[in-house]
Amino acid sequence: MFQVDADHPTPLYAQLERSIRFAIATGKLGIGDQLPTVRQLAVELRINANTVAKVYTELERAGVVETRRGVGTFVTGAAQRSREPPRSRPAPARVGRSFHN
């Protein structure tokens, strides 16, 4: 699902982060979908596990994924919201209070 090219001048962690974000943006990964474990992805892509862990940490800081210890790493709703256009909100109505004794 994800691709990196060791011969490309872009650092591997940047390629992987872009690849994960692209999979989310194009709908290949949806909210709640689980990402492969750090080790699984490192073996699959033939890159260092620390590189994968760094990407997952950065995506978690950005609110794109959520890691649940002992369970896995999942795409969050924030990933979906970040690519939706901002909605306009109606102005709040003025609420007046009157106190009667």
DRENPA-3360 file (N, C-alpha, C; in nm, 2 decimals, always signed):
BEGIN
1 = MFQVDADH = +0.08/-0.12/+0.00/+0.00/+0.00/+0.00/+0.09/+0.13/+0.00 ~ +0.19/+0.12/+0.08/+0.28/+0.24/+0.09/+0.41/+0.21/+0.01 ~ +0.47/+0.32/-0.04/+0.59/+0.30/-0.12/+0.69/+0.40/-0.08 ~ +0.82/+0.36/-0.08/+0.93/+0.45/-0.07/+1.04/+0.40/-0.17 ~ +1.12/+0.50/-0.21/+1.23/+0.47/-0.30/+1.36/+0.51/-0.24 ~ +1.44/+0.41/-0.21/+1.57/+0.44/-0.14/+1.66/+0.52/-0.23 ~ +1.64/+0.52/-0.36/+1.73/+0.59/-0.45/+1.68/+0.74/-0.47 ~ +1.57/+0.77/-0.42/+1.51/+0.91/-0.44/+1.58/+1.00/-0.34;
9 = PTPLYAQL = +1.61/+1.13/-0.38/+1.68/+1.22/-0.29/+1.59/+1.26/-0.17 ~ +1.46/+1.24/-0.17/+1.38/+1.28/-0.06/+1.40/+1.18/+0.05 ~ +1.42/+1.22/+0.18/+1.44/+1.13/+0.29/+1.32/+1.02/+0.30 ~ +1.36/+0.90/+0.34/+1.26/+0.79/+0.35/+1.14/+0.83/+0.44 ~ +1.17/+0.90/+0.55/+1.06/+0.93/+0.64/+0.96/+1.02/+0.58 ~ +1.01/+1.12/+0.50/+0.92/+1.21/+0.43/+0.84/+1.14/+0.32 ~ +0.91/+1.05/+0.25/+0.83/+0.97/+0.15/+0.72/+0.89/+0.21 ~ +0.75/+0.82/+0.33/+0.65/+0.74/+0.39/+0.54/+0.82/+0.45;
17 = ERSIRFAI = +0.57/+0.94/+0.51/+0.47/+1.02/+0.56/+0.38/+1.07/+0.45 ~ +0.43/+1.11/+0.34/+0.36/+1.16/+0.22/+0.27/+1.04/+0.17 ~ +0.32/+0.92/+0.17/+0.25/+0.81/+0.11/+0.13/+0.77/+0.20 ~ +0.15/+0.78/+0.33/+0.04/+0.75/+0.43/-0.07/+0.86/+0.41 ~ -0.03/+0.99/+0.41/-0.12/+1.10/+0.40/-0.20/+1.09/+0.26 ~ -0.13/+1.05/+0.16/-0.19/+1.03/+0.03/-0.30/+0.92/+0.03 ~ -0.27/+0.81/+0.10/-0.36/+0.70/+0.11/-0.49/+0.74/+0.19 ~ -0.47/+0.83/+0.28/-0.59/+0.88/+0.36/-0.67/+0.98/+0.27;
25 = ATGKLGIG = -0.60/+1.07/+0.20/-0.66/+1.17/+0.12/-0.74/+1.11/+0.01 ~ -0.69/+0.99/-0.05/-0.76/+0.93/-0.16/-0.86/+0.83/-0.12 ~ -0.87/+0.81/+0.01/-0.97/+0.71/+0.06/-0.93/+0.57/+0.06 ~ -0.80/+0.54/+0.03/-0.75/+0.40/+0.05/-0.75/+0.36/+0.19 ~ -0.73/+0.46/+0.28/-0.74/+0.44/+0.42/-0.85/+0.54/+0.48 ~ -0.94/+0.48/+0.56/-1.05/+0.56/+0.61/-1.04/+0.58/+0.76 ~ -1.12/+0.66/+0.82/-1.13/+0.68/+0.96/-1.15/+0.55/+1.03 ~ -1.06/+0.52/+1.13/-1.07/+0.40/+1.20/-0.99/+0.28/+1.15;
33 = DQLPTVRQ = -0.94/+0.30/+1.02/-0.86/+0.19/+0.97/-0.72/+0.18/+1.04 ~ -0.68/+0.06/+1.06/-0.56/+0.03/+1.13/-0.44/+0.03/+1.04 ~ -0.33/+0.09/+1.08/-0.21/+0.09/+1.00/-0.13/-0.03/+1.04 ~ -0.04/-0.08/+0.95/+0.05/-0.19/+0.99/+0.13/-0.15/+1.11 ~ +0.18/-0.25/+1.19/+0.26/-0.23/+1.30/+0.40/-0.17/+1.25 ~ +0.47/-0.11/+1.34/+0.60/-0.05/+1.30/+0.69/-0.16/+1.24 ~ +0.70/-0.27/+1.30/+0.78/-0.38/+1.25/+0.73/-0.43/+1.12 ~ +0.60/-0.45/+1.11/+0.55/-0.51/+0.98/+0.58/-0.42/+0.86;
41 = LAVELRIN = +0.56/-0.28/+0.88/+0.59/-0.19/+0.78/+0.73/-0.18/+0.74 ~ +0.82/-0.18/+0.85/+0.96/-0.17/+0.83/+1.01/-0.29/+0.75 ~ +0.96/-0.41/+0.78/+1.00/-0.53/+0.70/+0.95/-0.52/+0.56 ~ +0.82/-0.49/+0.55/+0.76/-0.48/+0.41/+0.84/-0.38/+0.32 ~ +0.87/-0.26/+0.38/+0.94/-0.16/+0.30/+1.09/-0.17/+0.30 ~ +1.14/-0.26/+0.38/+1.29/-0.28/+0.39/+1.36/-0.15/+0.44 ~ +1.30/-0.09/+0.54/+1.36/+0.03/+0.60/+1.37/+0.01/+0.75 ~ +1.44/+0.09/+0.82/+1.46/+0.08/+0.96/+1.33/+0.11/+1.04;
49 = ANTVAKVY = +1.31/+0.03/+1.14/+1.18/+0.04/+1.22/+1.18/+0.18/+1.29 ~ +1.29/+0.24/+1.32/+1.30/+0.37/+1.38/+1.24/+0.48/+1.28 ~ +1.26/+0.45/+1.16/+1.21/+0.55/+1.05/+1.06/+0.54/+1.05 ~ +1.00/+0.42/+1.06/+0.86/+0.41/+1.06/+0.80/+0.47/+1.19 ~ +0.87/+0.44/+1.30/+0.82/+0.49/+1.43/+0.82/+0.64/+1.43 ~ +0.92/+0.70/+1.37/+0.93/+0.85/+1.36/+0.81/+0.90/+1.28 ~ +0.78/+0.84/+1.17/+0.66/+0.89/+1.09/+0.53/+0.87/+1.17 ~ +0.51/+0.76/+1.23/+0.39/+0.74/+1.31/+0.38/+0.85/+1.42;
57 = TELERAGV = +0.49/+0.88/+1.49/+0.49/+0.98/+1.59/+0.46/+1.12/+1.54 ~ +0.51/+1.15/+1.42/+0.48/+1.28/+1.36/+0.33/+1.29/+1.32 ~ +0.28/+1.18/+1.26/+0.14/+1.18/+1.22/+0.05/+1.18/+1.34 ~ +0.09/+1.13/+1.45/+0.01/+1.13/+1.58/+0.01/+1.28/+1.63 ~ +0.13/+1.34/+1.63/+0.14/+1.48/+1.67/+0.05/+1.57/+1.59 ~ +0.04/+1.54/+1.46/-0.05/+1.62/+1.37/-0.20/+1.58/+1.38 ~ -0.23/+1.48/+1.46/-0.37/+1.44/+1.47/-0.42/+1.35/+1.36 ~ -0.33/+1.30/+1.28/-0.38/+1.22/+1.16/-0.40/+1.08/+1.21;
65 = VETRRGVG = -0.32/+1.03/+1.30/-0.34/+0.89/+1.35/-0.34/+0.89/+1.50 ~ -0.39/+0.78/+1.56/-0.39/+0.77/+1.70/-0.33/+0.63/+1.74 ~ -0.24/+0.63/+1.83/-0.18/+0.50/+1.87/-0.24/+0.46/+2.00 ~ -0.29/+0.34/+2.00/-0.34/+0.28/+2.13/-0.25/+0.17/+2.17 ~ -0.18/+0.19/+2.28/-0.08/+0.10/+2.33/-0.14/-0.04/+2.34 ~ -0.06/-0.14/+2.28/-0.11/-0.28/+2.28/-0.21/-0.31/+2.18 ~ -0.27/-0.21/+2.11/-0.37/-0.24/+2.01/-0.33/-0.21/+1.87 ~ -0.27/-0.09/+1.85/-0.23/-0.05/+1.72/-0.24/+0.10/+1.69;
73 = TFVTGAAQ = -0.22/+0.14/+1.56/-0.22/+0.27/+1.52/-0.34/+0.29/+1.42 ~ -0.42/+0.39/+1.44/-0.54/+0.40/+1.36/-0.56/+0.54/+1.31 ~ -0.62/+0.55/+1.19/-0.65/+0.68/+1.13/-0.76/+0.75/+1.21 ~ -0.74/+0.87/+1.24/-0.84/+0.94/+1.32/-0.94/+1.03/+1.24 ~ -1.04/+1.08/+1.30/-1.13/+1.17/+1.23/-1.07/+1.30/+1.19 ~ -0.96/+1.34/+1.26/-0.90/+1.46/+1.23/-0.83/+1.46/+1.09 ~ -0.80/+1.34/+1.05/-0.74/+1.33/+0.91/-0.84/+1.36/+0.81 ~ -0.97/+1.32/+0.83/-1.08/+1.35/+0.74/-1.11/+1.50/+0.74;
81 = RSREPPRS = -1.12/+1.55/+0.86/-1.16/+1.69/+0.88/-1.06/+1.79/+0.82 ~ -0.93/+1.75/+0.82/-0.82/+1.84/+0.77/-0.83/+1.86/+0.62 ~ -0.90/+1.77/+0.55/-0.91/+1.79/+0.40/-1.05/+1.83/+0.36 ~ -1.14/+1.86/+0.45/-1.27/+1.91/+0.42/-1.26/+2.06/+0.42 ~ -1.33/+2.13/+0.33/-1.33/+2.28/+0.34/-1.40/+2.33/+0.47 ~ -1.35/+2.44/+0.52/-1.41/+2.49/+0.64/-1.55/+2.53/+0.62 ~ -1.64/+2.49/+0.72/-1.78/+2.53/+0.71/-1.80/+2.66/+0.77 ~ -1.89/+2.74/+0.71/-1.92/+2.87/+0.77/-2.03/+2.84/+0.88;
89 = RPAPARVG = -2.01/+2.91/+0.99/-2.10/+2.90/+1.10/-2.19/+3.02/+1.10 ~ -2.31/+3.00/+1.14/-2.40/+3.11/+1.16/-2.36/+3.19/+1.28 ~ -2.38/+3.32/+1.27/-2.34/+3.40/+1.39/-2.43/+3.36/+1.51 ~ -2.37/+3.36/+1.63/-2.45/+3.32/+1.74/-2.56/+3.42/+1.77 ~ -2.67/+3.37/+1.81/-2.78/+3.46/+1.85/-2.75/+3.53/+1.98 ~ -2.79/+3.65/+1.99/-2.77/+3.72/+2.12/-2.87/+3.67/+2.22 ~ -2.83/+3.64/+2.33/-2.92/+3.59/+2.43/-2.92/+3.69/+2.54 ~ -3.04/+3.74/+2.57/-3.05/+3.84/+2.67/-3.11/+3.78/+2.79;
97 = RSFHN = -3.07/+3.82/+2.91/-3.13/+3.76/+3.03/-3.20/+3.88/+3.10 ~ -3.31/+3.85/+3.15/-3.38/+3.95/+3.24/-3.41/+3.88/+3.37 ~ -3.38/+3.95/+3.48/-3.40/+3.90/+3.61/-3.52/+3.97/+3.67 ~ -3.61/+3.90/+3.72/-3.72/+3.95/+3.79/-3.71/+3.92/+3.94 ~ -3.74/+4.01/+4.02/-3.73/+3.99/+4.17/-3.87/+3.95/+4.22;
% end
